[in-house]
Amino acid sequence: MRVYLDHAATTPVDPRVLHAMLPFFTERAGNASSVHGFGQDARAAVDQARAQVAATIGARPSEIVFTSGATESDNLAVVGVALAAEGRGRHIVTTAIEHHAVLEACHLLEQRGWTVTYVPVDEHGIVDPDDVRRSLRPDTVLVSVMAANNEIGTLQPVAEIGRFTRERNIPFHTDATQLVGAAPVGVDDLQVDLLSMSAHKRYGPKGVGALFVRTGTPVVPVQRGGSHERGRRGGTENVPGIVGLGAALRIALEVMEGEHSRLTALRDRLIREALEMPGAHLNGDPVRRLSNNVNLSFDQTDSQSLVLGLDLHGVASSSGSACTSGSMEPSHVLVALGLPQERASAAVRLTLGRGTTDSEITYAIGALRDVVARIGRAA
Ligand SMILES: *Cc1c(COP(=O)(O)O)cnc(C)c1O
């Protein structure tokens, strides 16, 4: 049996999404900037997708900038807003558990004289809005707090933070890549000014995403070379990809409610049965977490052995750890929770998806039992 439980890393393209994309590789392959009929046809498809993406998050179509994915969206949000606000201040507030796309964009700015405050999280991985509020300074020009963490699935109090960033007129960015299409997301409810998303995390193609930029939020374009996307992102539009993103979100909205409750039940069963194993711990918040995310640590094991052992059983999982110079460094997210080193480096992430069935969860739990017992015996 082969069981894919790594949907936080990527998802397969929904066949309906692929079907919608295919003509734009061949008979409808115009450049959306061209004035002729082929170009106009591509432009119409891009506009339709833009309206779909905007509707998904309660934005206006003109506020959607198509990108190559959430990594680019995060970079454009952080670097673009920072450069636009340079004259007013050079301080950014973010959290310790952001995706590397946000963290490394911040590091780039730090190397150039900016100051970045990394707000800590509690032992469940949740940021306290008061901590964010207290770290604001007169020269703060951007706050970036992710909506849902990709490793431990914790949901952040984005709307509460949005309330005071709005009051103080500070642009507020959220990386909502894991949340868009999984649960309702509204840019006005969240009071965010910028929001990142990616198609391939929601059964769309890899290499395409979007950044919501609220009207009136100054952003200096990072990718130069054309007036595409209203001058906010140069480069010929990835028409098939953009069409795929639009179709993927349309389908996601249709199945959202049903999938949310189905996945929550499967997730809770997986967590419950895994925690019956000796030396098992749940990482992240038990309640405020994505419906598809399970992150566990097992005493006397290590992430690499868990992931490789599960792979031998045909179960795809993730360690979240980065392999630095041959040794496994525990993930910055698990470290930020303040977990003991042994537990942070013995974590495995299992993320469920649309294709995940009850019998797959049964199989995965059996595999997990076997792998943990084997590692224990070998130690
Ligand atoms: C996957 C992911 C990204 C990166 O998205 P890409 O489209 O693969 O570049 C950024 N942030 C979060 C939270 C993610 O889960």
The ligand as an SDF file (V2000), in Angstrom:
LIG
                    3D

 15 15  0  0  0  0  0  0  0  0999 V2000
    4.4550   25.8550    0.7030 C   0  0  0  0  0  0  0  0  0  0  0  0
    4.4800   27.1230    1.4640 C   0  0  0  0  0  0  0  0  0  0  0  0
    5.1550   28.2460    0.9770 C   0  0  0  0  0  0  0  0  0  0  0  0
    5.9270   28.2130   -0.3230 C   0  0  0  0  0  0  0  0  0  0  0  0
    5.0550   28.1030   -1.4140 O   0  0  0  0  0  0  0  0  0  0  0  0
    5.5960   27.7730   -2.8660 P   0  0  0  0  0  0  0  0  0  0  0  0
    4.4190   28.0360   -3.7420 O   0  0  0  0  0  0  0  0  0  0  0  0
    6.0020   26.3440   -2.8400 O   0  0  0  0  0  0  0  0  0  0  0  0
    6.7240   28.6910   -3.1630 O   0  0  0  0  0  0  0  0  0  0  0  0
    5.1260   29.4030    1.7250 C   0  0  0  0  0  0  0  0  0  0  0  0
    4.4750   29.4580    2.8840 N   0  0  0  0  0  0  0  0  0  0  0  0
    3.8030   28.4170    3.3790 C   0  0  0  0  0  0  0  0  0  0  0  0
    3.0920   28.5500    4.6820 C   0  0  0  0  0  0  0  0  0  0  0  0
    3.7900   27.2120    2.6960 C   0  0  0  0  0  0  0  0  0  0  0  0
    3.1320   26.1670    3.2080 O   0  0  0  0  0  0  0  0  0  0  0  0
  1  2  1  0
  2  3  1  0
  2 14  2  0
  3  4  1  0
  3 10  2  0
  4  5  1  0
  5  6  1  0
  6  7  2  0
  6  8  1  0
  6  9  1  0
 10 11  1  0
 11 12  2  0
 12 13  1  0
 12 14  1  0
 14 15  1  0
M  END
$$$$
